[in-house]
Amino acid sequence: MAKLNITLVKSGIGYSKDQKRTLKVLGLRRLNHSVVHDDSGSIRGMINKVRHLVKVEASTDETE
């Protein structure tokens, strides 16, 4: 399954609670923190909700 590398590039301060909760559910804690998730519809929906705060790249991890 494809993987997505998601990086927080802008703080959630000043944005609505649901956007802050979305960042928390994605596992993003601080600026420039990156997480890797499977590419699924639910993850894509969360990314779309906070697309102005994150940077998304296809993961190049070949360990699997």
N, C-alpha and C positions, 0 to 999 in steps of 0.2 A: 504494500500500500504506500502511496506517496506521502511524504512528510512535508510539513510547513515549518519554517523557522520564523518565529514571530518576535519582534523586538520592540520594546516600548521606547519611543523617541520623544514623546511629549507627556508631561504630567497630567494626571486626571483631576488635579485641583481646579475647581471652578466649573466642573462639568457635572451633569446630573448624577444622582445616586445610582441609577441603573447602569450608566456607563462605567462608573467606578466599580460596581459589582461585577460587570462583565470583565474588566481587567483582572479582578481578583480571581474569578473563575478560570480565566485563561492561565493564571499562575504568574502574572507579571507584577513584580513588587516595586521595582525602582527603575529609574531611567537607565537605558542601555542594557536592561536585563532581557535575556533571550530565553525562549522556551521552544521546544519542538513538539508539535502535535500531528496526529494523523490528519490527512486531508479528508474531511467529511462535511456534510451539509450543515451540521450544527456548529462546527468550528468556523466554517465560512460565514455563517450568519452572525456569529459573535464578532468576527473580524470586521464585517461590514458595519456593525454598529459603532465600532471604535476606530474606523479606518483612518480618521484624522489624527490619531494618537500613536499608531503603530506602523511598523514597516514589515512587510511580509515577503519572504523569499522561499523558493523551493529548496528544501534541504539537500545537501550534497553528501550526506552521511551514507557511506557504502558498507557499514559494518553488518547490516542485516542481510 
